Amino acid sequence: MDATNATLMVPSVTTAAAGTYTCEVTDPCGNSVTSRPAVVRVGGPPTIVGQPSSVHVCPGEEAATTFFFDSDYPATVQWFRFVPDSRGEASLSAFVAVAGAESNGIRFPSMKPADNGFYRARVTNRCGSVWT
């Protein structure tokens, strides 16, 4: 990495580039001045740190589950419900977004048999996505 110019260019950032950088400028007489530190953070995709639990309730009861995640950047959450294809087979395309379910928890105030199913959430930030 060429670190002898006024601008430091890092062409392909990896976690090894994270750290605190300063710039020292020296004139021909040997006088020098050092810049204030600049901190470079290299983030990554979100990580799930606590999976949601299965919930078993009777019709009419409340059902809720929550998961926990870490993210170096602002993240969005979307819950999905598994809807198998006509052959009953599973694929990621068989997951349909649940309208309004955009936090780390999902809640059904009064469960109905039609609400039964397999649910999972996707967390996305600027570096990628992860599924529960």
DONU-298289 format. One line per 2 residues: number of its first residue (from 1); their letters; for each residue x, y, z of N, C-alpha, C, CB. Coordinates in nm, 4 decimals. Atoms other than C-alpha are relative to their C-alpha. Glycine has a CB too. Example, Ala and Ser with C-alpha at 12.3 -4.5 7.8 and 13.67 -1.06 7.14 Angstrom:
<rs>
1 = as = 0.0890 -0.1190 0.0000 1.2300 -0.4500 0.7800 0.0900 0.1200 0.0000 -0.0992 0.0027 0.1246  -0.0820 -0.1190 -0.0060 1.3670 -0.1060 0.7140 -0.0770 0.1090 0.0730 0.0414 0.0462 -0.1415 $
</rs>
This chain:
<rs>
1 = md = 0.0846 -0.1168 0.0000 0.0000 0.0000 0.0000 0.0892 0.1232 0.0000 -0.0963 -0.0003 0.1215  -0.0784 -0.1236 0.0095 0.1440 0.3391 -0.1031 -0.0473 0.0978 0.1055 -0.0114 0.0630 -0.1412 $
3 = at = 0.0381 -0.0890 -0.1097 0.1409 0.5480 0.2124 0.0867 0.1247 0.0007 0.0108 -0.0724 0.1347  -0.0875 -0.1173 0.0076 0.3539 0.8395 0.0857 -0.0679 0.1170 -0.0695 0.1288 -0.0350 -0.0727 $
5 = na = 0.0742 -0.1091 0.0628 0.0803 1.0622 -0.0602 -0.0948 0.0635 0.1010 -0.0783 -0.0506 -0.1232  0.0933 -0.0698 -0.0882 -0.1666 1.3095 0.0907 -0.1281 -0.0795 0.0213 -0.0332 0.1369 -0.0567 $
7 = tl = 0.1196 0.0829 -0.0107 -0.4480 1.0600 0.0278 0.0418 -0.1461 0.0096 -0.0951 0.0225 -0.1212  -0.0275 0.1424 -0.0149 -0.4312 0.7023 0.1517 -0.1129 -0.0760 -0.0673 0.0142 -0.0407 0.1508 $
9 = mv = 0.0987 0.0801 0.0725 -0.6100 0.4679 -0.0883 0.0179 -0.1463 0.0374 0.0134 0.0197 -0.1539  0.0003 0.1434 -0.0308 -0.7009 0.1160 0.0221 -0.0902 -0.0645 -0.1036 -0.0496 -0.0301 0.1488 $
11 = ps = 0.0803 0.0476 0.1129 -0.8150 -0.0607 -0.2963 -0.1001 -0.1100 0.0329 0.0900 -0.0487 -0.1058  0.0905 0.1090 -0.0348 -0.9720 -0.3694 -0.1421 0.0063 -0.0191 0.1506 0.0372 -0.1323 -0.0757 $
13 = vt = -0.0035 -0.0019 -0.1456 -1.0607 -0.3303 0.2241 -0.0299 -0.1383 0.0575 -0.0998 0.1026 0.0542  0.0229 0.1214 -0.0773 -1.0297 -0.6304 0.4522 0.0066 0.0388 0.1474 0.1051 -0.1126 -0.0352 $
15 = ta = -0.0061 -0.0305 -0.1430 -1.0452 -0.6548 0.8296 0.1412 0.0394 0.0428 -0.0477 -0.1200 0.0818  -0.1380 -0.0372 -0.0330 -0.6647 -0.6189 0.8294 0.0223 0.1511 -0.0132 0.0983 -0.0755 -0.0907 $
17 = aa = -0.0157 -0.1445 0.0184 -0.7123 -0.2536 0.7220 -0.0597 0.0804 0.1152 -0.0645 0.0429 -0.1303  0.0597 -0.0711 -0.1131 -0.9059 -0.1665 1.0372 0.1085 0.0500 0.0930 -0.0982 -0.0906 0.0763 $
19 = gt = -0.0966 -0.0542 -0.0943 -0.7228 0.0561 1.2790 -0.0042 0.1505 0.0037 0.1388 -0.0461 -0.0345  -0.0120 -0.1446 -0.0123 -0.6181 0.4091 1.3605 0.1164 0.0463 -0.0847 0.0184 0.0429 0.1477 $
21 = yt = -0.1007 -0.0509 0.0922 -0.4258 0.6056 1.1002 0.0290 0.1465 0.0304 -0.0462 -0.0168 -0.1461  -0.0403 -0.1399 -0.0062 -0.2297 0.9291 1.1204 0.0882 0.0277 -0.1203 0.0742 0.0331 0.1340 $
23 = ce = -0.0864 -0.0406 0.1105 -0.0395 1.1242 0.8598 0.1071 0.0945 0.0552 -0.0827 0.0688 -0.1148  -0.1096 -0.0860 -0.0436 0.3012 1.2731 0.9294 0.0613 0.0652 -0.1235 0.1076 -0.0809 0.0805 $
25 = vt = -0.0573 -0.0763 0.1111 0.4308 1.5470 0.7003 0.1289 0.0658 0.0506 -0.1023 0.1080 -0.0553  -0.1293 -0.0572 -0.0373 0.7973 1.6519 0.7106 0.0487 0.0893 -0.1123 0.1041 -0.1110 0.0309 $
27 = dp = -0.0511 -0.0909 0.1030 0.9404 1.9532 0.5299 0.1496 -0.0241 -0.0205 -0.0265 0.1483 0.0390  -0.1427 0.0233 0.0283 1.2950 1.9694 0.3795 0.0930 0.0345 0.1156 0.0407 0.0795 -0.1200 $
29 = cg = -0.0838 -0.0368 -0.1137 1.4258 2.1240 0.7024 -0.0121 -0.0975 0.1169 -0.0355 0.1386 0.0464  0.0143 0.0993 -0.1054 1.3128 1.8251 0.9100 -0.1119 0.0290 0.0980 0.1267 -0.0115 0.0742 $
31 = ns = 0.1138 -0.0295 -0.0873 1.0140 1.9934 1.0744 -0.1168 -0.0893 -0.0402 -0.0400 0.1513 -0.0081  0.1115 0.0899 0.0330 0.7167 1.7620 1.1003 -0.1231 0.0341 0.0820 0.0397 -0.1465 0.0235 $
33 = vt = 0.1282 -0.0156 -0.0681 0.3535 1.7709 1.1962 -0.0794 -0.1280 -0.0276 -0.0782 0.1301 -0.0493  0.0791 0.1226 0.0122 0.1184 1.4786 1.2564 -0.1481 0.0351 0.0068 0.0374 -0.1021 0.1115 $
35 = sr = 0.1447 -0.0241 0.0031 -0.2517 1.4769 1.1724 -0.0683 -0.0601 0.1216 -0.0613 -0.0575 -0.1279  0.0830 0.0662 -0.1006 -0.5284 1.3896 1.4114 -0.0261 -0.1426 -0.0479 -0.1350 0.0779 0.0241 $
37 = pa = 0.0252 0.1394 0.0398 -0.6045 1.0160 1.4156 -0.1318 -0.0141 -0.0769 -0.0021 -0.0908 0.1239  0.1206 0.0387 0.0730 -0.8569 0.8749 1.1687 -0.0205 -0.1486 0.0254 0.0115 0.0318 -0.1552 $
39 = vv = 0.0299 0.1391 -0.0316 -1.0261 0.5509 1.2709 -0.0726 -0.0632 -0.1183 -0.0854 -0.0107 0.1297  0.0630 0.0759 0.1076 -1.1128 0.2966 1.0030 -0.0575 -0.1277 0.0615 0.1027 -0.0326 -0.1158 $
41 = rv = 0.0679 0.1219 -0.0465 -1.3708 0.0329 1.0974 -0.0423 -0.0793 -0.1218 -0.1237 0.0332 0.0909  0.0437 0.0876 0.1082 -1.4384 -0.2633 0.8743 -0.1085 -0.0903 0.0582 0.1205 -0.0842 -0.0604 $
43 = gg = 0.1127 0.0772 -0.0518 -1.7820 -0.4077 0.9414 -0.0261 -0.1218 -0.0853 -0.1250 0.0860 0.0074  0.0387 0.1185 0.0753 -1.9530 -0.7142 0.8139 -0.1498 -0.0150 -0.0007 0.0651 -0.1247 0.0577 $
45 = pp = 0.1439 0.0233 -0.0012 -2.2942 -0.8621 0.7593 -0.0485 -0.0208 0.1434 -0.0363 -0.1219 -0.0878  0.0522 0.0236 -0.1348 -2.5242 -0.8962 1.0601 0.0242 -0.1440 0.0440 -0.1498 0.0320 0.0056 $
47 = ti = -0.0105 0.1348 -0.0539 -2.4936 -1.1964 1.2877 -0.1164 -0.0239 0.0956 0.1365 -0.0212 0.0719  0.1065 0.0386 -0.0912 -2.7711 -1.3791 1.4715 0.0653 -0.0478 0.1286 -0.0923 -0.1107 -0.0622 $
49 = vg = -0.0598 0.0389 -0.1282 -2.6827 -1.4064 1.8415 -0.1001 -0.0714 0.0908 0.0554 0.1229 0.0714  0.1022 0.0723 -0.0752 -3.0091 -1.5584 1.9649 -0.1150 -0.0346 -0.0928 -0.0501 0.0833 0.1207 $
51 = qp = 0.1031 0.0451 0.0935 -3.2490 -1.7656 1.7534 -0.1393 0.0118 0.0624 0.0267 -0.1454 -0.0430  0.1370 0.0003 -0.0536 -3.6289 -1.7376 1.7856 -0.0365 -0.1407 0.0485 -0.1019 0.0485 -0.1081 $
53 = ss = 0.0456 0.1282 -0.0533 -3.8014 -2.0137 1.9828 -0.1301 -0.0409 -0.0664 -0.0178 0.0073 0.1525  0.1288 0.0504 0.0470 -4.0823 -2.2352 1.8630 -0.1061 0.0333 0.1048 0.0059 -0.1543 -0.0273 $
55 = vh = 0.1103 -0.0350 -0.0885 -4.4208 -2.1456 2.0085 -0.1160 -0.0945 -0.0286 -0.0429 0.1492 -0.0185  0.1159 0.0892 0.0136 -4.7129 -2.3842 2.0707 -0.1112 0.0556 0.0878 0.0356 -0.1488 0.0401 $
57 = vc = 0.1117 -0.0575 -0.0744 -5.0463 -2.2295 2.1723 -0.1309 -0.0572 -0.0517 -0.0003 0.1540 -0.0110  0.1352 0.0389 0.0413 -5.4173 -2.3023 2.1554 -0.0613 0.1126 -0.0827 -0.0895 -0.0327 0.1239 $
59 = pg = 0.0673 -0.1051 0.0769 -5.6430 -2.1158 1.9103 -0.0530 0.1089 0.0930 -0.1153 -0.0594 -0.0838  0.0459 -0.1151 -0.0776 -5.7240 -1.7675 2.0379 0.1031 0.0553 0.0961 -0.1213 -0.0368 0.0760 $
61 = ee = -0.1050 -0.0484 -0.0905 -5.4120 -1.7406 2.2539 0.1012 0.0837 -0.0772 0.0708 -0.1182 0.0703  -0.1073 -0.0798 0.0603 -5.1282 -1.4984 2.1924 0.1208 -0.0885 -0.0269 0.0392 0.1188 0.0918 $
63 = aa = -0.1260 0.0675 0.0327 -4.8146 -1.6280 2.0209 0.1016 0.1066 -0.0374 -0.0185 -0.1040 -0.1164  -0.1053 -0.0971 0.0309 -4.4882 -1.4371 2.0061 0.1352 -0.0683 0.0128 -0.0082 0.1242 0.0938 $
65 = tt = -0.1375 0.0478 -0.0101 -4.1217 -1.5072 1.9497 0.0929 0.1140 -0.0412 0.0231 -0.1274 -0.0891  -0.0980 -0.1069 0.0215 -3.8098 -1.2916 1.9356 0.1359 -0.0627 -0.0277 0.0072 0.0957 0.1231 $
67 = ff = -0.1396 0.0405 0.0183 -3.4524 -1.3233 1.8141 0.0870 0.1230 0.0205 0.0240 -0.0635 -0.1419  -0.0936 -0.1095 -0.0245 -3.1421 -1.1116 1.8683 0.1122 -0.0049 -0.1020 0.0569 -0.0067 0.1434 $
69 = fd = -0.1069 -0.0085 0.0993 -2.8767 -0.9897 1.6279 0.0932 0.1146 0.0323 -0.0576 0.0171 -0.1407  -0.0988 -0.1083 -0.0048 -2.5649 -0.7741 1.6093 0.0233 0.0475 -0.1420 0.1344 -0.0467 0.0669 $
71 = sd = -0.0296 -0.0552 0.1316 -2.4892 -0.5416 1.3204 0.0909 0.1205 0.0160 -0.1298 0.0386 -0.0749  -0.0922 -0.1139 -0.0023 -2.2024 -0.3014 1.2566 -0.0620 0.1239 -0.0626 0.1291 -0.0351 -0.0726 $
73 = yp = 0.0651 -0.1095 0.0715 -2.4345 -0.0851 1.0451 -0.1496 -0.0076 0.0246 0.0315 -0.0054 -0.1524  0.1459 0.0082 -0.0106 -2.8040 0.0057 1.0494 -0.0518 -0.1201 -0.0791 -0.0660 0.1307 -0.0508 $
75 = at = 0.0507 0.1227 0.0614 -3.0033 -0.3062 0.9668 -0.1523 0.0038 -0.0100 0.0451 -0.1233 0.0805  0.1443 0.0181 0.0136 -3.3505 -0.3957 0.8474 -0.0334 -0.1461 0.0271 -0.0493 0.0432 -0.1417 $
77 = vq = 0.0473 0.1343 -0.0305 -3.5532 -0.6983 0.9530 -0.1293 -0.0236 -0.0759 -0.0205 -0.0197 0.1531  0.1260 0.0410 0.0621 -3.8238 -0.8812 0.7602 -0.0272 -0.1449 0.0365 0.0043 0.0183 -0.1550 $
79 = wf = 0.0430 0.1366 -0.0281 -4.0143 -1.1887 0.8776 -0.0644 -0.0588 -0.1235 -0.0975 -0.0042 0.1193  0.0565 0.0742 0.1126 -4.1184 -1.4526 0.6257 -0.0717 -0.1234 0.0528 0.1105 -0.0399 -0.1022 $
81 = rf = 0.0730 0.1228 -0.0322 -4.3661 -1.7390 0.6379 0.0239 -0.0994 -0.1125 -0.1535 0.0273 0.0197  -0.0217 0.1052 0.0993 -4.2955 -2.0672 0.4639 -0.1331 -0.0376 -0.0633 0.0671 -0.1245 0.0642 $
83 = vp = 0.1173 0.0419 0.0777 -4.5511 -2.1374 0.1923 0.0525 -0.0979 -0.1046 -0.0764 0.1245 -0.0673  -0.0568 0.0978 0.0935 -4.4603 -2.4640 0.0162 -0.0624 0.0116 -0.1389 -0.0196 -0.1418 0.0536 $
85 = ds = 0.0539 -0.0018 0.1362 -4.5006 -2.4936 -0.3582 -0.1067 -0.1083 -0.0140 0.1131 -0.0206 -0.1050  0.1117 0.0930 0.0222 -4.7749 -2.7061 -0.5108 0.0387 -0.1457 0.0272 -0.0507 0.0133 -0.1430 $
87 = rg = -0.0466 0.1364 -0.0297 -4.5599 -3.0179 -0.4578 0.0375 -0.0161 0.1466 0.1200 -0.0355 -0.0879  -0.0344 0.0055 -0.1412 -4.5015 -2.9300 -0.0919 0.1483 0.0092 0.0262 -0.0522 -0.1250 0.0596 $
89 = ea = -0.1450 -0.0071 -0.0149 -4.1312 -2.8721 -0.1515 0.0435 0.1373 0.0494 0.0687 -0.0323 -0.1326  -0.0521 -0.1220 -0.0597 -3.9208 -2.6113 0.0227 0.1108 0.0597 -0.0844 0.0504 -0.0271 0.1402 $
91 = sl = -0.1110 -0.0760 0.0574 -3.6957 -2.3445 -0.1228 -0.0105 0.1397 0.0579 -0.0037 0.0016 -0.1589  0.0074 -0.1364 -0.0521 -3.6076 -1.9889 -0.0248 -0.1112 0.0789 -0.0669 0.1330 0.0715 -0.0193 $
93 = sa = 0.1086 -0.0711 0.0667 -3.8606 -1.8719 -0.2846 -0.1356 -0.0369 0.0591 0.0014 -0.0299 -0.1494  0.1247 0.0399 -0.0642 -4.1253 -2.0514 -0.0769 -0.0271 0.0827 0.1258 0.0041 -0.1486 0.0348 $
95 = fv = 0.0206 -0.0871 -0.1153 -4.0867 -1.7884 0.1958 -0.0617 0.1307 -0.0475 0.1335 0.0261 0.0757  0.0740 -0.1194 0.0386 -4.3372 -1.5039 0.1668 0.0082 0.1009 0.1146 -0.1489 -0.0344 -0.0347 $
97 = av = -0.0129 -0.1044 -0.1018 -4.2851 -1.1730 0.3503 -0.1308 0.0179 0.0760 0.0424 0.1330 -0.0643  0.1157 -0.0271 -0.0858 -4.5208 -1.1124 0.6430 -0.0122 0.1515 0.0103 0.0151 -0.0673 0.1434 $
99 = ag = 0.0197 -0.1453 0.0007 -4.6616 -0.7608 0.6007 0.0069 0.0567 0.1420 -0.1352 0.0356 -0.0649  -0.0104 -0.0686 -0.1281 -4.5650 -0.5295 0.8861 0.0896 -0.0663 0.1028 -0.1331 0.0142 0.0570 $
101 = ae = -0.0867 0.0718 -0.0947 -4.3341 -0.7838 1.0538 0.1445 0.0366 -0.0289 -0.0207 -0.1549 -0.0093  -0.1308 -0.0559 0.0340 -4.0158 -0.5766 1.0468 0.0843 0.0335 0.1225 -0.0177 0.1237 -0.0836 $
103 = sn = -0.0848 -0.0182 -0.1184 -3.8639 -0.6027 1.3941 0.0543 -0.1370 0.0399 -0.0800 0.0668 0.1191  -0.0606 0.1273 -0.0387 -3.6750 -0.8719 1.5814 -0.0987 -0.0926 0.0707 0.1192 0.0251 0.0897 $
105 = gi = 0.1021 0.0853 -0.0587 -4.0018 -1.0096 1.7192 -0.1229 -0.0058 -0.0899 -0.0382 0.0500 0.1395  0.1254 0.0129 0.0728 -4.3244 -1.1356 1.5683 -0.1056 -0.0423 0.1014 0.0115 -0.1032 -0.1191 $
107 = rf = 0.1054 0.0226 -0.0993 -4.6564 -1.1439 1.7548 -0.1333 -0.0210 -0.0704 -0.0091 0.1188 0.0992  0.1368 0.0263 0.0447 -4.9988 -1.2909 1.6872 -0.0879 0.0132 0.1241 -0.0146 -0.1440 -0.0684 $
109 = ps = 0.0793 -0.0219 -0.1214 -5.2453 -1.1501 1.9425 -0.1027 -0.1099 0.0255 -0.0705 0.1326 -0.0086  0.1001 0.1057 -0.0148 -5.5005 -1.4267 1.8761 0.0234 -0.1014 -0.1120 -0.1473 0.0580 -0.0044 $
111 = mk = -0.0361 0.0998 0.1020 -5.3675 -1.7338 1.6947 -0.1225 -0.0679 -0.0596 0.0924 -0.1053 0.0599  0.1008 0.0758 0.0735 -5.5828 -1.8963 1.4319 0.0716 -0.1176 -0.0665 -0.0750 0.0903 -0.1065 $
113 = pa = -0.0655 0.1121 0.0693 -5.5165 -2.2341 1.2666 0.0672 0.0436 -0.1298 -0.1016 -0.1095 -0.0297  -0.0594 -0.0478 0.1256 -5.4454 -2.0427 0.9439 0.1365 0.0654 0.0217 -0.0938 0.0992 -0.0676 $
115 = dn = -0.1293 -0.0621 -0.0307 -5.1486 -1.8745 1.1217 0.1092 -0.1030 0.0239 -0.0127 0.0894 0.1217  -0.0998 0.1047 -0.0226 -4.9770 -2.2096 1.1838 0.1019 0.0023 -0.1127 -0.0669 -0.1396 0.0102 $
117 = gf = -0.1001 0.0084 0.1054 -4.6529 -2.2450 0.9990 0.1403 0.0181 0.0527 -0.0274 0.1022 -0.1058  -0.1422 -0.0165 -0.0274 -4.2794 -2.2075 0.9847 0.0369 0.1423 -0.0388 0.0873 -0.1056 -0.0778 $
119 = yr = -0.0367 -0.1387 0.0226 -4.1539 -1.8500 1.0183 0.1493 0.0171 0.0222 -0.0801 0.0940 0.0922  -0.1396 -0.0371 -0.0236 -3.8055 -1.7073 0.9874 0.0182 0.1444 -0.0409 0.0982 -0.0928 -0.0779 $
121 = ar = -0.0259 -0.1412 0.0282 -3.6537 -1.3617 0.9655 0.1323 0.0147 -0.0734 0.0011 0.0829 0.1304  -0.1243 -0.0362 0.0693 -3.3897 -1.2047 0.7430 0.0425 0.1375 0.0509 -0.0187 0.0004 -0.1574 $
123 = vt = -0.0574 -0.1266 -0.0440 -3.1630 -0.9292 0.8769 0.0997 0.0423 -0.1060 0.0678 -0.0120 0.1417  -0.0842 -0.0501 0.1071 -2.9908 -0.7109 0.6177 0.0656 0.1315 0.0394 -0.0813 0.0177 -0.1275 $
125 = nr = -0.0668 -0.1293 -0.0100 -2.7296 -0.4392 0.6391 0.0783 0.0212 -0.1293 0.0944 0.0072 0.1263  -0.0695 -0.0349 0.1236 -2.5035 -0.2787 0.3794 0.1052 -0.1030 -0.0433 0.0655 0.1338 0.0164 $
127 = cg = -0.1010 0.1008 0.0326 -2.2603 -0.5745 0.3935 -0.0578 -0.1377 -0.0301 0.0971 -0.0115 0.1128  0.0577 0.1310 0.0286 -2.5059 -0.8610 0.3524 -0.1218 -0.0313 0.0839 0.1023 -0.1062 0.0209 $
129 = sv = 0.1203 0.0454 -0.0703 -2.7910 -1.0628 0.4981 0.0283 -0.1307 0.0731 -0.1180 -0.0180 -0.0986  -0.0051 0.1257 -0.0720 -2.8417 -1.3474 0.7416 -0.1440 -0.0380 0.0351 0.0907 0.0105 0.1285 $
131 = wt = 0.1315 0.0521 -0.0332 -3.1461 -1.5681 0.8079 0.0033 -0.0651 0.1383 -0.0472 -0.1010 -0.1068  0.0129 0.0745 -0.1251 -3.2695 -1.6975 1.1422 -0.0218 -0.1459 -0.0330 -0.1162 0.0550 0.0875 $
</rs>
